């Protein structure tokens, strides 16, 4: 095998195609006939008729479901308040624990409310 490049080969030149490879369904821009209607609307109406005949278009009744957010909210609030309130009661003489306990109760309550009722979807 030779290590010298082959300089005698003609160089390849790439260019865009000028002729069209496929047949055109639509007319070229500027050659449209303004009297022909837009068929998209008629096609969509035909599709709607087929959907209605098949019964796919009908929406079913929404089932009622019991929301569990209120139960989860109160469960988390009670557990949060028992934890931080218990720590505040256990270390009664320490003012830092008292401040941290109140902050934990406040942040836990507001955070739980924000997450369950504003950020999460209904479940």
C-alpha positions in Angstrom: 0.0 0.0 0.0 1.4 3.4 -0.9 1.7 6.1 1.7 1.8 8.9 -0.9 -1.6 10.6 -1.5 -3.1 10.1 -4.9 -2.8 13.6 -6.5 -3.6 12.4 -9.9 -7.3 11.7 -9.1 -9.7 14.5 -10.2 -11.1 16.5 -7.4 -14.8 16.0 -6.5 -17.0 19.0 -6.9 -20.3 19.2 -5.0 -23.2 21.4 -6.1 -26.9 21.8 -5.4 -29.4 20.0 -7.8 -31.1 22.3 -10.2 -33.7 19.8 -11.4 -36.4 18.5 -9.2 -36.1 14.9 -8.2 -39.7 14.4 -7.1 -43.0 15.3 -8.6 -44.7 18.4 -7.2 -48.1 18.2 -5.7 -48.4 21.9 -4.9 -47.8 24.6 -7.4 -44.7 26.7 -7.1 -44.9 29.9 -5.2 -46.3 32.7 -7.2 -48.1 30.3 -9.6 -51.1 29.5 -7.4 -54.5 30.0 -8.7 -56.4 32.4 -6.4 -59.8 30.9 -7.4 -59.1 27.4 -6.0 -60.3 27.1 -2.4 -58.1 25.9 0.5 -58.8 22.2 0.9 -57.6 22.0 4.5 -60.9 23.2 6.0 -62.9 20.8 3.9 -60.6 17.9 4.8 -60.9 18.7 8.5 -64.7 18.8 8.3 -64.7 15.4 6.6 -62.4 14.0 9.4 -64.8 15.4 12.0 -67.8 13.7 10.4 -65.9 10.4 10.4 -65.0 10.9 14.1 -68.6 11.6 15.0 -69.9 8.6 13.2 -67.3 6.4 14.9 -68.2 7.9 18.3 -64.6 8.9 19.1 -65.6 12.5 19.3 -67.8 12.1 22.3 -66.4 13.0 25.7 -67.2 10.7 28.6 -68.5 11.7 32.0 -65.8 12.8 34.3 -65.7 10.6 37.3 -65.8 12.2 40.8 -62.8 11.3 42.9 -62.1 12.0 46.5 -59.3 14.4 46.9 -56.6 13.3 49.3 -54.9 16.7 49.5 -56.7 17.8 52.6 -55.9 14.5 54.4 -52.3 14.7 53.4 -52.0 18.4 54.4 -53.3 17.8 57.9 -51.2 14.7 58.3 -48.0 16.5 57.4 -49.0 19.6 59.5 -49.7 17.4 62.6 -46.4 15.5 62.2 -44.4 18.7 61.6 -46.0 20.4 64.7 -45.6 17.4 66.9 -41.9 17.1 66.0 -41.0 20.8 66.4 -43.4 21.3 69.4 -41.9 18.2 71.1 -38.4 19.5 70.6 -39.5 22.9 72.0 -41.1 21.2 75.0 -38.2 18.8 75.6 -35.6 21.7 75.6 -37.7 24.3 77.4 -34.8 26.3 78.8 -33.0 26.9 75.6 -34.2 30.0 73.7 -32.4 29.0 70.4 -34.4 25.7 70.3 -37.5 27.7 71.0 -36.8 30.1 68.1 -35.9 27.2 65.7 -39.0 25.3 66.8 -41.3 28.3 66.0 -39.5 28.8 62.7 -39.8 25.1 61.8 -43.5 25.1 62.6 -44.1 28.3 60.5 -41.9 27.2 57.5 -43.3 23.6 57.6 -46.9 24.9 57.6 -46.5 27.5 54.9 -44.3 25.2 52.8 -46.7 22.3 52.9 -49.6 24.6 52.0 -47.7 26.0 49.1 -46.6 22.6 47.8 -49.9 20.8 48.1 -52.3 23.6 47.0 -50.2 25.6 44.5 -47.5 23.6 43.0 -49.0 20.1 42.8 -51.8 19.1 40.5 -55.0 17.6 42.0 -54.7 14.0 42.9 
